[in-house]
Structure formats: C-alpha cells, structure tokens
Amino acid sequence: MKRLVFATIVVAFSASSVGATQIERACMRADRKAASRALCGCIQDVADLTLSQSEQKLAASFFNDPQKAQDLRQSSNPRNERFWKRYKDFGANAGQFCASAS
C-alpha cells in the first residue's frame, strides 16, 4: 500500500515538474552499467519529492566528482550537515522505490 501511494504521488508530481532532470541527466551520463532511462527517471522522481532544485544540482555534481560528496559529508558546517541528512534520506528512498526499475 505504501508503495502504491508513493507511486501515485510520484506520477502526479513528475507530471508537474517539467525541466527538473538534473539528477536523471547526470545518472545517464555517468556511464554506469546499471543505468537505464527507467532507473534514472525513477531516481529523478524521488529527488523531485525530497530535494530542492539547488540540492538536486549539488547532488548531480557528485556523479562527476565523488570526492565532492565525501568532502561535504565530512564537513562540520551545519548547512552541509542538514543537506547530507536530506541526501541520505533521498538515497534510501531511491534505493527502496527504484529497485524494480533497474
């Protein structure tokens, strides 16, 4: 039931979020074996529900620069710490809801 409700929200939200594809594009360009339009699109849908546009831009940059993610994670800056918590939640949700899209 929880999955059905989330899927309904994702479909409704993604229909209204035209142009919000930063993470999807980064995912597809990352040239990872498991990347597919379905998987990257699902990850983008979860990002649209959990991250702001500026947070998505930052998260998308991690695909090209994984060290940037590591540096931000280890930062003691309160703003970075708040972002990292939201980013971890995003990753957990994407992992849970996009597993069947790969």
C-alpha positions as CSV (number, residue, x, y, z in Angstrom):
1,M,0.0,0.0,0.0
2,K,2.8,2.4,1.0
3,R,4.5,1.7,-2.4
4,L,1.2,2.4,-4.3
5,V,0.7,5.7,-2.5
6,F,4.2,6.8,-3.2
7,A,3.9,5.7,-6.9
8,T,0.8,7.8,-7.2
9,I,2.4,10.8,-5.7
10,V,5.5,10.4,-8.0
11,V,3.4,10.2,-11.1
12,A,1.3,13.3,-10.1
13,F,4.4,15.3,-9.1
14,S,6.6,14.3,-12.0
15,A,3.9,15.5,-14.4
16,S,4.1,18.9,-12.9
17,S,7.9,19.2,-12.6
18,V,8.9,19.9,-16.2
19,G,12.6,20.6,-16.6
20,A,13.6,19.0,-13.3
21,T,16.0,16.5,-14.7
22,Q,19.4,17.4,-13.3
23,I,19.9,14.1,-11.5
24,E,18.4,12.0,-14.3
25,R,20.8,13.5,-16.8
26,A,23.8,13.1,-14.5
27,C,22.8,9.5,-13.9
28,M,22.5,8.7,-17.6
29,R,25.9,10.4,-18.4
30,A,27.7,8.6,-15.6
31,D,28.2,5.6,-17.9
32,R,27.4,3.0,-15.2
33,K,26.4,-0.4,-16.3
34,A,23.1,-0.4,-14.3
35,A,22.0,3.0,-15.6
36,S,18.8,3.0,-17.6
37,R,16.3,5.6,-18.5
38,A,13.7,3.9,-16.2
39,L,16.1,3.7,-13.3
40,C,17.5,7.2,-13.7
41,G,14.0,8.6,-14.2
42,C,12.8,6.9,-11.1
43,I,15.7,8.4,-9.1
44,Q,14.8,11.8,-10.5
45,D,11.2,11.4,-9.4
46,V,12.4,10.6,-5.9
47,A,14.7,13.6,-6.0
48,D,11.8,15.8,-7.1
49,L,9.9,14.8,-3.9
50,T,12.8,15.1,-1.5
51,L,15.3,17.6,-2.7
52,S,15.1,21.3,-3.7
53,Q,16.3,22.3,-7.2
54,S,19.6,23.7,-5.7
55,E,20.1,20.4,-3.7
56,Q,19.5,18.4,-6.9
57,K,22.1,20.4,-8.7
58,L,24.6,19.7,-5.9
59,A,23.7,16.0,-5.8
60,A,24.0,15.8,-9.6
61,S,27.5,17.1,-9.3
62,F,28.5,14.1,-7.2
63,F,28.3,11.8,-10.3
64,N,31.3,13.6,-11.8
65,D,33.1,14.4,-8.6
66,P,32.6,11.7,-5.9
67,Q,35.3,13.4,-3.8
68,K,33.0,16.4,-3.5
69,A,30.4,14.2,-1.8
70,Q,32.9,12.9,0.6
71,D,34.2,16.4,1.5
72,L,30.7,17.6,2.0
73,R,29.8,14.6,4.2
74,Q,32.8,15.2,6.4
75,S,32.1,18.9,6.7
76,S,31.2,20.4,10.1
77,N,29.2,23.2,8.5
78,P,25.6,22.9,9.9
79,R,24.2,23.7,6.4
80,N,26.1,20.9,4.9
81,E,25.1,18.6,7.7
82,R,21.4,19.3,7.1
83,F,21.9,18.8,3.3
84,W,23.7,15.5,3.9
85,K,20.8,14.2,6.1
86,R,18.3,15.0,3.3
87,Y,20.6,13.5,0.7
88,K,20.9,10.3,2.7
89,D,17.1,10.1,3.1
90,F,16.8,10.7,-0.7
91,G,19.3,7.9,-1.4
92,A,17.5,5.5,0.9
93,N,14.1,6.3,-0.7
94,A,15.5,6.0,-4.2
95,G,17.0,2.6,-3.3
96,Q,13.7,1.4,-1.9
97,F,11.4,2.7,-4.6
98,C,13.6,2.3,-7.7
99,A,14.9,-1.2,-7.1
100,S,12.5,-2.7,-9.6
101,A,13.3,-0.1,-12.3
102,S,16.9,-1.3,-12.9
